Amino acid sequence: MFEWMAWTLPVAVFFTCIVLMLVGMTLWEIKSPTVMRKGFLPIETTRGDRLFIGLLSAAYLNLMFVAISGWLAVQLGQEGDLSIWWSFVASMGLLVFVMRKG
């Protein structure tokens, strides 16, 4: 069923984190309903809005990293592409930033 996708460890960890975040946010919403607030984003958002925006941002950051990892490895003088773990850590950092300050 999933033969079409390259299920590497970073991909599995990334999707596992997304599932855990969705479960955690659902439980948090049940326990403490959210209120609208305004951060650096140009709109008032709820926790769910910020999670969605953060997940989209994380996905685009990962795609950009995959697109430039070969070029970046050459610029840094490394053989082969850079590890996808770098983009995973950066995308999770971006997600946390959007959730806290967005």
Rosetta constraint file for C-alpha pairs under 8 A:
AtomPair CA 6 CA 11 HARMONIC 7.90 0.50
AtomPair CA 7 CA 11 HARMONIC 5.91 0.50
AtomPair CA 7 CA 12 HARMONIC 6.26 0.50
AtomPair CA 8 CA 12 HARMONIC 6.25 0.50
AtomPair CA 9 CA 13 HARMONIC 6.08 0.50
AtomPair CA 10 CA 14 HARMONIC 6.02 0.50
AtomPair CA 10 CA 84 HARMONIC 6.92 0.50
AtomPair CA 10 CA 85 HARMONIC 6.53 0.50
AtomPair CA 10 CA 88 HARMONIC 7.47 0.50
AtomPair CA 11 CA 15 HARMONIC 6.29 0.50
AtomPair CA 12 CA 16 HARMONIC 5.99 0.50
AtomPair CA 13 CA 17 HARMONIC 6.07 0.50
AtomPair CA 14 CA 18 HARMONIC 6.43 0.50
AtomPair CA 14 CA 88 HARMONIC 7.15 0.50
AtomPair CA 15 CA 19 HARMONIC 6.27 0.50
AtomPair CA 16 CA 20 HARMONIC 6.15 0.50
AtomPair CA 17 CA 21 HARMONIC 6.04 0.50
AtomPair CA 18 CA 22 HARMONIC 6.23 0.50
AtomPair CA 19 CA 23 HARMONIC 6.26 0.50
AtomPair CA 20 CA 24 HARMONIC 5.99 0.50
AtomPair CA 21 CA 25 HARMONIC 5.91 0.50
AtomPair CA 22 CA 26 HARMONIC 6.11 0.50
AtomPair CA 23 CA 27 HARMONIC 6.31 0.50
AtomPair CA 24 CA 28 HARMONIC 6.05 0.50
AtomPair CA 25 CA 29 HARMONIC 5.96 0.50
AtomPair CA 25 CA 47 HARMONIC 7.96 0.50
AtomPair CA 25 CA 48 HARMONIC 7.45 0.50
AtomPair CA 26 CA 30 HARMONIC 6.28 0.50
AtomPair CA 27 CA 31 HARMONIC 6.21 0.50
AtomPair CA 28 CA 32 HARMONIC 5.80 0.50
AtomPair CA 28 CA 33 HARMONIC 7.55 0.50
AtomPair CA 29 CA 33 HARMONIC 4.83 0.50
AtomPair CA 29 CA 34 HARMONIC 6.42 0.50
AtomPair CA 34 CA 46 HARMONIC 6.13 0.50
AtomPair CA 34 CA 47 HARMONIC 6.50 0.50
AtomPair CA 35 CA 46 HARMONIC 6.04 0.50
AtomPair CA 36 CA 44 HARMONIC 5.84 0.50
AtomPair CA 36 CA 45 HARMONIC 5.25 0.50
AtomPair CA 36 CA 46 HARMONIC 4.93 0.50
AtomPair CA 37 CA 44 HARMONIC 5.16 0.50
AtomPair CA 37 CA 45 HARMONIC 5.57 0.50
AtomPair CA 37 CA 46 HARMONIC 6.60 0.50
AtomPair CA 38 CA 42 HARMONIC 7.64 0.50
AtomPair CA 38 CA 43 HARMONIC 6.41 0.50
AtomPair CA 38 CA 44 HARMONIC 4.53 0.50
AtomPair CA 38 CA 45 HARMONIC 6.34 0.50
AtomPair CA 38 CA 102 HARMONIC 7.10 0.50
AtomPair CA 39 CA 43 HARMONIC 8.00 0.50
AtomPair CA 39 CA 44 HARMONIC 7.43 0.50
AtomPair CA 39 CA 101 HARMONIC 5.56 0.50
AtomPair CA 39 CA 102 HARMONIC 4.48 0.50
AtomPair CA 40 CA 101 HARMONIC 6.44 0.50
AtomPair CA 40 CA 102 HARMONIC 5.09 0.50
AtomPair CA 41 CA 102 HARMONIC 5.22 0.50
AtomPair CA 45 CA 49 HARMONIC 5.54 0.50
AtomPair CA 45 CA 50 HARMONIC 6.37 0.50
AtomPair CA 45 CA 102 HARMONIC 7.76 0.50
AtomPair CA 46 CA 50 HARMONIC 6.32 0.50
AtomPair CA 47 CA 51 HARMONIC 6.11 0.50
AtomPair CA 47 CA 99 HARMONIC 6.98 0.50
AtomPair CA 48 CA 52 HARMONIC 6.19 0.50
AtomPair CA 49 CA 53 HARMONIC 6.17 0.50
AtomPair CA 50 CA 54 HARMONIC 5.82 0.50
AtomPair CA 50 CA 98 HARMONIC 6.27 0.50
AtomPair CA 50 CA 99 HARMONIC 5.40 0.50
AtomPair CA 50 CA 102 HARMONIC 6.48 0.50
AtomPair CA 51 CA 55 HARMONIC 5.99 0.50
AtomPair CA 51 CA 95 HARMONIC 7.38 0.50
AtomPair CA 51 CA 98 HARMONIC 7.68 0.50
AtomPair CA 51 CA 99 HARMONIC 6.21 0.50
AtomPair CA 52 CA 56 HARMONIC 6.22 0.50
AtomPair CA 53 CA 57 HARMONIC 6.13 0.50
AtomPair CA 53 CA 98 HARMONIC 7.61 0.50
AtomPair CA 54 CA 58 HARMONIC 6.04 0.50
AtomPair CA 54 CA 94 HARMONIC 6.96 0.50
AtomPair CA 54 CA 95 HARMONIC 4.56 0.50
AtomPair CA 54 CA 96 HARMONIC 7.70 0.50
AtomPair CA 54 CA 98 HARMONIC 5.62 0.50
AtomPair CA 54 CA 99 HARMONIC 6.84 0.50
AtomPair CA 55 CA 59 HARMONIC 6.12 0.50
AtomPair CA 55 CA 95 HARMONIC 6.44 0.50
AtomPair CA 56 CA 60 HARMONIC 6.23 0.50
AtomPair CA 57 CA 61 HARMONIC 6.09 0.50
AtomPair CA 57 CA 91 HARMONIC 7.51 0.50
AtomPair CA 57 CA 94 HARMONIC 7.42 0.50
AtomPair CA 57 CA 95 HARMONIC 7.29 0.50
AtomPair CA 58 CA 62 HARMONIC 6.21 0.50
AtomPair CA 58 CA 91 HARMONIC 4.45 0.50
AtomPair CA 58 CA 92 HARMONIC 6.77 0.50
AtomPair CA 58 CA 94 HARMONIC 6.59 0.50
AtomPair CA 58 CA 95 HARMONIC 6.29 0.50
AtomPair CA 59 CA 63 HARMONIC 6.27 0.50
AtomPair CA 59 CA 91 HARMONIC 7.44 0.50
AtomPair CA 60 CA 64 HARMONIC 6.11 0.50
AtomPair CA 61 CA 65 HARMONIC 6.15 0.50
AtomPair CA 61 CA 87 HARMONIC 7.10 0.50
AtomPair CA 61 CA 90 HARMONIC 7.96 0.50
AtomPair CA 61 CA 91 HARMONIC 6.18 0.50
AtomPair CA 62 CA 66 HARMONIC 6.24 0.50
AtomPair CA 62 CA 87 HARMONIC 5.57 0.50
AtomPair CA 62 CA 88 HARMONIC 6.97 0.50
AtomPair CA 62 CA 91 HARMONIC 6.76 0.50
AtomPair CA 63 CA 67 HARMONIC 6.20 0.50
AtomPair CA 64 CA 68 HARMONIC 6.28 0.50
AtomPair CA 65 CA 69 HARMONIC 5.51 0.50
AtomPair CA 65 CA 84 HARMONIC 7.89 0.50
AtomPair CA 65 CA 87 HARMONIC 6.21 0.50
AtomPair CA 66 CA 70 HARMONIC 7.87 0.50
AtomPair CA 66 CA 84 HARMONIC 7.60 0.50
AtomPair CA 68 CA 72 HARMONIC 5.92 0.50
AtomPair CA 69 CA 73 HARMONIC 5.99 0.50
AtomPair CA 69 CA 81 HARMONIC 5.53 0.50
AtomPair CA 69 CA 82 HARMONIC 5.67 0.50
AtomPair CA 70 CA 74 HARMONIC 6.46 0.50
AtomPair CA 70 CA 80 HARMONIC 6.89 0.50
AtomPair CA 70 CA 81 HARMONIC 4.84 0.50
AtomPair CA 70 CA 82 HARMONIC 7.08 0.50
AtomPair CA 71 CA 75 HARMONIC 6.32 0.50
AtomPair CA 72 CA 76 HARMONIC 6.18 0.50
AtomPair CA 72 CA 81 HARMONIC 7.90 0.50
AtomPair CA 72 CA 82 HARMONIC 7.62 0.50
AtomPair CA 73 CA 77 HARMONIC 6.01 0.50
AtomPair CA 73 CA 78 HARMONIC 5.05 0.50
AtomPair CA 73 CA 79 HARMONIC 6.78 0.50
AtomPair CA 73 CA 80 HARMONIC 6.66 0.50
AtomPair CA 73 CA 81 HARMONIC 5.61 0.50
AtomPair CA 73 CA 82 HARMONIC 5.83 0.50
AtomPair CA 74 CA 78 HARMONIC 5.93 0.50
AtomPair CA 74 CA 79 HARMONIC 7.27 0.50
AtomPair CA 78 CA 82 HARMONIC 7.84 0.50
AtomPair CA 82 CA 86 HARMONIC 7.72 0.50
AtomPair CA 83 CA 87 HARMONIC 7.91 0.50
AtomPair CA 84 CA 88 HARMONIC 6.38 0.50
AtomPair CA 85 CA 89 HARMONIC 6.16 0.50
AtomPair CA 86 CA 90 HARMONIC 6.21 0.50
AtomPair CA 87 CA 91 HARMONIC 5.84 0.50
AtomPair CA 88 CA 92 HARMONIC 6.15 0.50
AtomPair CA 89 CA 93 HARMONIC 6.15 0.50
AtomPair CA 90 CA 94 HARMONIC 6.17 0.50
AtomPair CA 91 CA 95 HARMONIC 6.11 0.50
AtomPair CA 92 CA 96 HARMONIC 6.18 0.50
AtomPair CA 93 CA 97 HARMONIC 6.17 0.50
AtomPair CA 94 CA 98 HARMONIC 6.21 0.50
AtomPair CA 95 CA 99 HARMONIC 6.12 0.50
AtomPair CA 96 CA 100 HARMONIC 6.08 0.50
AtomPair CA 97 CA 101 HARMONIC 5.79 0.50
AtomPair CA 97 CA 102 HARMONIC 7.21 0.50
AtomPair CA 98 CA 102 HARMONIC 4.58 0.50
